[in-house]
Amino acid sequence: MALLFTYGSLKRGFPAHHLLEKARFLGETFTQRAKYKLVAIDDGSEDFAYPAIALNGTQSISGELYEIDEKSFALIGVYEGEDYEAIDIALQDGVTALCFALKKSAYGKTASQHAQITTRQDKRQYWRLPVQS
């Protein structure tokens, strides 16, 4: 079993949450340090953009924490794809969890593919979901 921090499409109510059906939800949390950046990736292959944590920012990222088995973790790795890597990330309560972050080699994409997400409203709009206040 491993701890997994999710911040985008794997969260409850988002498109890939079904990949966590065997995981145990432990709660909502934030990254401990404000050294990340949440960006939207839009490669033109879908009708929506998807989020990524980049390691070169100044934000603390909100997300959800799960306890997950190895098989589910491997499936999520396939879903995330080659532009992401599993990293250790420190959370607000001192817990360290795995998190899929954008690989540094993927940072070179165009600026339009890496628009910074700064609000909850921004995040929901990238998936074309109803914006909630």
Secondary structure, 3 states (H helix, E strand, C coil): CEEEEECCCCCCCCCCHHHHCCCEEEEEEEECCCCEEEEEECCCCCCCCEEEEEEEEEECCEEEEEEECHHHHHHHHHHHCCCEEEEEEEECCCCEEEEEEECHHHCCCCHHHHEECCCHHHHHHHCCCCCCC
